[in-house]
Amino acid sequence: MLCDICHKNIATIHLTEIVGDKIIELHLCSKCAKLKTEEIKNQLTLSEFLAGLVKEGKPEGKKERRILKCPKCNLTFSEFRKKGKLGCSQCYKTFYEKLIPLLRKIHGSTEYVGKFPHFLSEEEILERKIEELRKKLTKAIKLEAYEEAAHIRDEIKELEKKRNV
């Protein structure tokens, strides 16, 4: 198989990208793979993405311009916005007011309760596991991973037997 980019060399690297509902496969030679790696490095990093989500709030009332700075590591909030990383554990306390809306935006909540909260009954946990497996089953079918889908289907059947007992 020839490289999808240069159409000259034999493809030795095979990439699969899932964009939305579409699966894109790339077959590359080593030279074109190196170029693709450089292209990926130049794309948006996670820290830049997080920094873009954080918007500094406008001061209420008077136009008071107080620079928020961590007393332990001297990181300012604007530096956090640029880097996307906090400097130390004290930063969480210092920037608490500004981090809460960001965490809510990213995770939908500001409280971690684990994958299955401890206050759920066994029946509710079983229902959540079945629902999670059904989502995995749908995804496996869309990706045409039929063997994996069959294993997931069997797991669902086993859990449903436990539910009906």
C-alpha positions in Angstrom: 0.0 0.0 0.0 1.4 3.4 -1.0 1.5 6.5 1.3 -1.7 8.6 1.2 0.3 11.8 1.1 3.2 11.4 -1.2 1.9 8.4 -3.2 5.5 7.2 -3.7 6.8 5.3 -0.7 5.3 2.2 1.0 3.0 3.1 3.9 4.5 1.7 7.2 2.4 3.7 9.6 -1.4 3.5 9.8 -3.4 6.2 11.7 -7.1 6.1 12.4 -8.8 9.4 13.4 -12.3 9.6 14.6 -13.8 13.0 13.9 -17.4 13.3 14.9 -19.1 10.2 13.3 -16.5 9.8 10.6 -13.6 7.5 10.7 -10.6 8.7 8.7 -7.7 6.3 8.0 -4.3 7.5 6.9 -1.6 5.2 5.6 1.8 7.0 5.7 5.4 6.4 4.9 8.0 7.3 7.6 8.9 10.6 6.0 5.3 11.8 5.8 4.5 10.5 9.3 7.3 12.8 10.6 5.7 15.7 8.9 2.3 14.8 10.3 3.8 14.6 13.8 5.2 18.1 13.4 1.7 19.3 12.3 0.1 17.7 15.4 2.6 19.3 17.7 1.7 22.7 16.3 -2.0 22.2 17.0 -3.7 23.6 20.1 -2.3 22.1 23.3 -4.4 21.2 26.3 -3.1 24.0 28.4 -4.0 26.5 25.6 -7.5 25.0 25.5 -8.0 25.3 29.2 -6.6 28.8 29.2 -9.2 29.7 26.5 -12.0 28.5 28.7 -11.0 30.7 31.6 -12.2 34.3 31.2 -11.2 36.8 33.8 -14.3 38.2 35.4 -15.1 41.9 35.1 -14.8 43.8 38.4 -18.2 44.8 39.9 -18.9 48.3 40.8 -15.8 50.5 40.7 -13.1 49.7 38.2 -10.8 48.3 40.8 -7.9 46.4 39.3 -6.6 44.0 41.9 -4.0 41.5 40.7 -4.8 38.1 42.1 -1.5 36.4 43.0 -0.7 33.1 44.8 1.1 34.0 48.1 3.2 30.7 47.9 4.4 30.6 44.3 3.6 34.1 43.1 1.6 32.9 40.1 -0.9 35.4 38.9 -4.3 34.4 37.6 -3.4 35.9 34.2 -0.3 33.6 34.1 -2.6 30.7 34.9 -4.8 31.7 32.0 -1.8 31.7 29.6 -0.2 28.4 30.9 -3.4 26.5 31.8 -1.5 25.1 34.8 -1.5 26.1 38.5 1.8 26.5 40.2 1.2 24.9 43.6 -1.5 23.5 46.0 -2.1 27.0 47.4 -3.2 28.2 44.0 -6.4 26.2 44.4 -7.3 28.2 47.5 -6.1 31.5 46.1 -8.0 31.2 42.8 -11.0 29.3 44.2 -13.6 31.9 43.2 -12.4 31.9 39.6 -11.8 28.1 39.4 -15.3 27.0 40.4 -17.0 28.3 37.3 -14.3 26.8 35.1 -14.6 23.4 36.8 -18.4 23.6 36.5 -18.0 24.4 32.8 -15.6 21.5 32.1 -17.1 18.8 34.4 -20.7 19.9 34.9 -20.2 19.9 38.6 -17.7 21.0 41.3 -18.1 18.0 43.5 -16.5 14.6 42.8 -18.6 11.7 43.8 -16.7 8.9 42.0 -17.9 6.8 39.2 -20.7 5.3 41.3 -21.5 7.4 44.3 -21.4 5.5 47.6 -25.0 6.4 48.5 -26.4 4.4 45.5 -28.2 1.1 46.2 -26.9 -2.1 44.5 -29.8 -1.9 42.1 -29.0 1.6 41.0 -25.3 0.7 40.5 -26.4 -2.3 38.4 -28.7 -0.1 36.3 -25.8 2.4 35.8 -23.4 -0.4 34.7 -26.0 -1.7 32.3 -26.6 1.8 30.8 -22.8 2.3 30.5 -22.4 -1.0 28.7 -25.3 -0.1 26.3 -23.4 3.1 25.4 -20.2 1.0 24.8 -22.2 -1.4 22.7 -23.6 1.3 20.5 -20.2 2.8 20.0 -18.7 -0.6 19.2 -21.4 -1.3 16.6 -20.8 2.2 15.0 -17.1 1.3 14.8 -18.0 -2.1 13.4 -16.1 -3.9 16.2 -18.6 -6.8 16.2 -16.5 -9.2 18.3 -16.2 -6.5 21.1 -19.9 -5.8 20.7 -20.8 -9.5 21.2 -18.7 -9.5 24.4 -20.5 -6.4 25.7 -23.9 -7.8 24.7 -23.1 -10.9 26.8 -22.0 -8.8 29.8 -25.3 -6.9 29.5 -27.3 -10.2 29.5 -25.4 -11.4 32.6 -26.1 -8.1 34.5 -29.8 -8.2 33.5 -30.1 -11.8 34.9 -28.7 -10.4 38.2 -31.2 -7.6 38.1 -34.1 -9.9 37.6 -33.2 -12.3 40.5 
